[in-house]
């Protein structure tokens, strides 16, 4: 089973960068190898100011995960910079800030630390070497005799120079090609619990997010979108919308999918009020009207037939030798889910002749920049693109169709020289598609005489995220979208005879990566079923998993052991009415093991406690890792919420806002979470997504112990 | 359009807007106090919470015409509030924030809670903070930070 990240890397090289062709003048020929990337110039990433401040460029979006602190930690550690004087900035869109594997700027797939661990450290080490060389030249000593710490170079004869005092001559130094990186024992920042640099501004209101961008003369736009995806404006009556005394512009614009009506004013409230009063006659006759009830029936029936085979190990004929009484058939349903980041979607664009400037909280700056350029018929480098802090994202700020910036530029080009800010209201966001796909699983299991699964026939039904997109070449493998079968086809359980196949129906609902993607449902199915088998065998759920995990599933074994050890005390002293739930899962190269203590209160699961163990290789910032695990678990609780579903009726989304699509509040999430990191010097792997998938199955497993029922349909409307 | 004079962070401010304009958009677009956030517009998430007459209030559903003489305090003034400063410091010490978008509302709500209840336990914290949404899931650390702030405030009182 080829891992998705490896696959992308391999195919990027093989395909010569189809993504690149989207935004460079001369597309690289298909057979041609992309040129070896030139070494990154340190001065694009590090700026030493006269007052000693060291400003480090962050080539990712900061949207909560903490890269604004942890990437500078990597560079500053190797540079021996004085951390108390380090500042971070989000880098503008430029090729030098591309992800080294994806060859574009992106924040997703939990790769920021994994992909930048080497480059950022090298940048720091090169800068340090240049500072030493500068000082050594000045003092006429050998660089080998110089030492550095806290932004100071010290020479062999008690000479010392602050980094800031060496800057003037720094540019004369050649950038060294090879530098020695620190051994883990030499780290001064990496591995230390380090507080975020953006805490204070986020506590005093001074941190500006995308929606907080204002400039002189700025106009605010909202858009009326079709009630069914792909619908078009037939006619609109703006009479009622013009009751306000303020100037309001109303006009039709093309959307990525269909058309809409833009309403532009000097103020958000004016624009929104006018939009709400607009009367629009929509043409939705030529678009499919998806309906959740029909889709579920269709998916469940598809799940009874074999799809495209993603994994075929052993011989499924083993199923026939299992007595019927030892066979289990389980059918699962999962709804569409909206990401609903706290900051509603937005973008600001100013078009000025053959140039444009954009301010966007974006997970895909390169793609967004290219989309703006394409819409204006100019080159990407004529679009100055600033990535702004985002109030969450979880995948929602990285749609490949770039529909947010495309909408913005369709409006902004009517206002040359004027910045136009598009605001999606919360209702637009909840109803706007680009969801975690709805899906169904059907699993037939033949249980062996030892209680372990002997044969496993698994069918997944879900829309592909990438079919028909510019990323299809990377993300589809023999027609199968990895995001459909992840969490199942890559199972770490040593099931001797297993087949996983996939159906990828096309539905008129836009879908998108959602924090931990297919693992949200794949892990739920696997971990609740394994737990069910353990219960059937009257086995301890941890011991059962340990027996069944393959020897190669090293990270999963390590987190299971650590979680076992750290939860033992409370697990063995559960109050009456409380039950234990276990889950373990690996994705994005990182394994998480979880134990939860659950009771039922007022018909809802009450999660009293969670003990989590995580193995992500080298832990760069344990304080952030702990936060990502705590937050990821809370995020994963969405799947258990009674109103945690997007549904459609006759083509229209039935939910509007947080009152009917309700993410978890404080009382819905674990009261206490202790996080334990497996000590490791292996290369770092993902952290943002891996904690998400384990909580829903762990809680469902605990509920099963309390109620005797099995939970196969989400959301958990009733227990 | 009409002109309204309201008291925000101790200052009288006059604005000319439609009477139904929510206080949130007056703060953000007229006064450029952008620390108060738009999250849902229907009082369901708490990102827009300000103190109005000392009471935590959803500014996204309070029309400017109904603010009246109530003194409005936003996150930008919290550092000048005795409890506000302690809560902000506890938030920073606990490394509560992730994306940070909801935290203005969380901090304002926590300040109001701590002015009402000296030493809130988990149940009191849930009641006080229960209607504020955080999609990053910083809830565990919010609980911790409120307990830390309560302790520090209590020490300050006994000193």
Boltz contact constraints between the chains, C-beta under 6 A:
constraints:
  - contact:
      token1: [A, 63]
      token2: [B, 99]
      max_distance: 6.0
  - contact:
      token1: [A, 64]
      token2: [B, 98]
      max_distance: 6.0
  - contact:
      token1: [A, 64]
      token2: [B, 99]
      max_distance: 6.0
  - contact:
      token1: [A, 64]
      token2: [B, 136]
      max_distance: 6.0
  - contact:
      token1: [A, 195]
      token2: [B, 95]
      max_distance: 6.0
  - contact:
      token1: [A, 196]
      token2: [B, 95]
      max_distance: 6.0
  - contact:
      token1: [A, 199]
      token2: [B, 92]
      max_distance: 6.0
  - contact:
      token1: [A, 199]
      token2: [B, 97]
      max_distance: 6.0
  - contact:
      token1: [A, 200]
      token2: [B, 92]
      max_distance: 6.0
  - contact:
      token1: [A, 202]
      token2: [B, 97]
      max_distance: 6.0
  - contact:
      token1: [A, 202]
      token2: [B, 100]
      max_distance: 6.0
  - contact:
      token1: [A, 202]
      token2: [B, 103]
      max_distance: 6.0
  - contact:
      token1: [A, 203]
      token2: [B, 88]
      max_distance: 6.0
  - contact:
      token1: [A, 203]
      token2: [B, 91]
      max_distance: 6.0
  - contact:
      token1: [A, 203]
      token2: [B, 92]
      max_distance: 6.0
  - contact:
      token1: [A, 204]
      token2: [B, 79]
      max_distance: 6.0
  - contact:
      token1: [A, 205]
      token2: [B, 35]
      max_distance: 6.0
  - contact:
      token1: [A, 205]
      token2: [B, 75]
      max_distance: 6.0
  - contact:
      token1: [A, 205]
      token2: [B, 76]
      max_distance: 6.0
  - contact:
      token1: [A, 205]
      token2: [B, 104]
      max_distance: 6.0
  - contact:
      token1: [A, 207]
      token2: [B, 100]
      max_distance: 6.0
  - contact:
      token1: [A, 212]
      token2: [B, 34]
      max_distance: 6.0
  - contact:
      token1: [A, 245]
      token2: [B, 1]
      max_distance: 6.0
  - contact:
      token1: [A, 267]
      token2: [B, 29]
      max_distance: 6.0
  - contact:
      token1: [A, 268]
      token2: [B, 25]
      max_distance: 6.0
  - contact:
      token1: [A, 269]
      token2: [B, 21]
      max_distance: 6.0
  - contact:
      token1: [A, 269]
      token2: [B, 25]
      max_distance: 6.0
  - contact:
      token1: [A, 341]
      token2: [B, 135]
      max_distance: 6.0
  - contact:
      token1: [A, 342]
      token2: [B, 39]
      max_distance: 6.0
  - contact:
      token1: [A, 342]
      token2: [B, 47]
      max_distance: 6.0
  - contact:
      token1: [A, 342]
      token2: [B, 101]
      max_distance: 6.0
  - contact:
      token1: [A, 342]
      token2: [B, 102]
      max_distance: 6.0
  - contact:
      token1: [A, 342]
      token2: [B, 135]
      max_distance: 6.0
  - contact:
      token1: [A, 343]
      token2: [B, 101]
      max_distance: 6.0
  - contact:
      token1: [A, 391]
      token2: [B, 99]
      max_distance: 6.0
  - contact:
      token1: [A, 391]
      token2: [B, 101]
      max_distance: 6.0
  - contact:
      token1: [A, 392]
      token2: [B, 99]
      max_distance: 6.0
  - contact:
      token1: [A, 392]
      token2: [B, 135]
      max_distance: 6.0
  - contact:
      token1: [A, 426]
      token2: [B, 40]
      max_distance: 6.0
  - contact:
      token1: [A, 426]
      token2: [B, 41]
      max_distance: 6.0
  - contact:
      token1: [A, 623]
      token2: [B, 95]
      max_distance: 6.0
  - contact:
      token1: [A, 630]
      token2: [B, 140]
      max_distance: 6.0
  - contact:
      token1: [A, 631]
      token2: [B, 98]
      max_distance: 6.0
  - contact:
      token1: [A, 631]
      token2: [B, 136]
      max_distance: 6.0
  - contact:
      token1: [A, 631]
      token2: [B, 137]
      max_distance: 6.0
  - contact:
      token1: [A, 634]
      token2: [B, 137]
      max_distance: 6.0
  - contact:
      token1: [A, 634]
      token2: [B, 139]
      max_distance: 6.0
  - contact:
      token1: [A, 635]
      token2: [B, 137]
      max_distance: 6.0
  - contact:
      token1: [A, 657]
      token2: [B, 40]
      max_distance: 6.0
  - contact:
      token1: [A, 657]
      token2: [B, 42]
      max_distance: 6.0
  - contact:
      token1: [A, 658]
      token2: [B, 40]
      max_distance: 6.0
  - contact:
      token1: [A, 658]
      token2: [B, 44]
      max_distance: 6.0
  - contact:
      token1: [A, 658]
      token2: [B, 45]
      max_distance: 6.0
  - contact:
      token1: [A, 659]
      token2: [B, 44]
      max_distance: 6.0
  - contact:
      token1: [A, 665]
      token2: [B, 130]
      max_distance: 6.0
  - contact:
      token1: [A, 666]
      token2: [B, 126]
      max_distance: 6.0
  - contact:
      token1: [A, 666]
      token2: [B, 129]
      max_distance: 6.0
  - contact:
      token1: [A, 666]
      token2: [B, 130]
      max_distance: 6.0
  - contact:
      token1: [A, 666]
      token2: [B, 139]
      max_distance: 6.0
  - contact:
      token1: [A, 667]
      token2: [B, 126]
      max_distance: 6.0
  - contact:
      token1: [A, 667]
      token2: [B, 130]
      max_distance: 6.0
  - contact:
      token1: [A, 669]
      token2: [B, 139]
      max_distance: 6.0
  - contact:
      token1: [A, 673]
      token2: [B, 140]
      max_distance: 6.0
